[in-house]
Amino acid sequence: MTLRRRDDEPAAWVIGNRVALRPLCDRDFDAWNEVRLANDDWLTKWEPAQPPGSPDPVRDRSVFHLRCDARRRDRQSGRGYAFGVFVDGRFAGEMNLSAINRGAHQSGYIGYWIDHRLAGNGYAPEALVGLLEFGFDELDLHRLQISIIPRNAASRRVVEKLEIRSEGVAERYLQINGVWEDHIRFAITSEEWALRGPKLCRTWLG
């Protein structure tokens, strides 16, 4: 895994063996729109519901542009790093590191999704290992957490393939589609990464 630096956004690109992670920008709307619409049933049941009447970035190009601007500001402030996942140069999903908390915490939260038409090929675990390397080695964070609804078997397979530690179930943890859903909290610390990271990188990143 390598980091490609740009003057305006340091470490903005994460390049893996089969996947590349980079921030989405305005020109990605058409590809993002096609994949999101093709995955609507696959994704919306796991996501917070949009407030009634709120603009939809999936269907409104201008709202997608505002979304890209907000995420650029997050990168510039160090609050979060949102990446599109690209396979063979084509948009395939998203891998996000958000709610970065410095001070005594030095932590962040990871969320991800992959096009269901590409699921099962190991792209999501590879991208996640790349993001873990970025979070620990580049950002020097201490703890990264991934929270998953127990019945979301596809997302669970990603962390289980990487043998990321489960910390148990947080009851009624997040409101998803109007329902307070339990989530399994998976986490990894920098101490664990120091022990396991080299093998994970060799296995998944080549």
N, C-alpha and C positions, 0 to 999 in steps of 0.2 A: 504494500500500500504506500502510495506517495501522496504528498500534499503539493498542489500547484498553487503558488502564491501570485496574487495580483496586487498592484499598488493600492487600488481602492478598497479591496476586501481581502486582507491577509488570510491565507489558508482557506480560501473560498471553495476550492475544488478538492475532492478526495477521490483518488484514482485507484481502483482495485484491479484484480486480474480479469474479471468478466464484467464488472459493473463500474460505473462512475457515479459519484455523488456531486451535484453542484446545485447552487441556489437557482430556483426558478426565476425567470424574468418575463417581461411582457411578450416576447416572441414565442414563448412556450404555450400560450393559451390554447391554440388549436389542438395540439397534441394532448395537453392536460384535459381539455374538455372532452375529447373523444374517449380517453381512457376512463375518466371519472363517470361518464354516462354509461359506458359499457359495464361498469362495476357498481352501479347504483344500488342494486339489491344486495350485493356482496358487502358493501361498506356501510350503508346508512344505519343498519341495525346495530352497529357497534359504535356509533358516533353520537355526540350530543345533538339534540334536535335544534334546528335553526329557529330563533324566535319568530313568531308569526309576522309576516310582512317585511322581514329583513331581506336585504339584497342577497342574491345567490351568486357567488363567484363562479360556479360551474356554468351558469347560463348567461352571465353578464361579463363581457370582456373588461369593462371599466372597473368592476368590483374586483376582478382577478388582478388587475394592475395595482389597485389599492392594497390588496393582500401581499403582493410582491414588495411594495414599498414598505409596508409594516414589518415584513420579515427582514428586509435590508436594514431597517433601523435597529431591529433586535440584534443583528450581527454586529453592527457598528458599536452598539452599547455593550455587547457581550452578554445580553440576556438570553439569547437563543440562537440556534443554527438550524435552519430548515433547509433540507436538501431534496431535490428531485433525484430519483434513482433512474439511471439510464442503462439499458442493456443494448449493446451493439449500436449505441448512439440514439436509441429510441426511448422515449419516456416510458417508464414501467411502474412507477409508484413513488412513494415519499418516505423519507427517513428523517425524523425531526428530534432535535435535542433542545428542550425548552425549559422554562422556569429555572434557569441557572441561578443558583444562590451561592454567593461567595461568603466571605466572613468565616464563621465557625463551621458552616455546612460544607461548602465547596462541592455542591451536588447539582444534579440535573435529572430531568425526566425524559425518557425516550418513548416515542410513539412511531409506528410504521404501518404501511400497507403496501401490498404489491398487487398488480393486475392479476386477477384470478386466472387469466389465460396463460400466465407464466408461472403460476404457483406450482410447487413441487420440484423445481429445478435447482433449488439451493441459492437463488439470487438474494432472497431476503436475509438468510443467515450470513452470507458473504458481506452484504451491505451493512448489516448490524455489526459485524466484527470490525469493519472499516470505521464505523462511527464510534465504536468503543475505543479503538486506537486513537482516533482524533480527540475524543473527550478526555482520555487519560494522559496521552503522551503530548498532545498539542496544547490542550486547555488546562492541563494539570488539575483536573477535578479529582475528588476523593471517592465519590459514590455516584452511581448511575442506577436509576430505578425504571422498571418497565411494569406497568399495571395492566392486567388482562382479565376480562370477564371469563369466569371459569369455563363456560360452554363455547368460547371462541377457540375451537380446536386448532384452526389454522395458525393463529398467532401464537398459541401455546407451543406448537411444534417447533417454531423458530427458536425460542429460548431453550426448549428442552434439547434440541439438537446441539446447542452450545453448552448445555449443562450449567446454565446460569441458575444460581441459588434461589429457591423459593423461600420467602419469609412468611408465608401463610396468607390467609384470606382477610382482607379489610372489608368489613361488612358495610353495605350501602355507601360505597366509597365515592362513586361519581354518578351524576344524573345522565342517563343515556336514554334518548327518546322518551323523556318524561318519567323515567323510572329510576329510582335509586338502586344501582346495581352493585353487587359484591364484585370485588376484583382480587385476583391473586397478585401479590406484590413480589416481583422478581428483582433482585439487586445484585450488583457486583461492586466491590470496592477496589481502590488502587492497589491495595495489598494483594488481593486475589488476582488482579490483572498482572501484577509483577510475576506471579507464579504461573498463571495460565495463559497470559497474553501471547507469549512467543509461540506456543504450540497452536493456539487458535489461529494466529496469523499464518503459520506454516500450512495448516490444514486447509484454511478457507481462502487465503489470499495468494498462496503459492510462493 
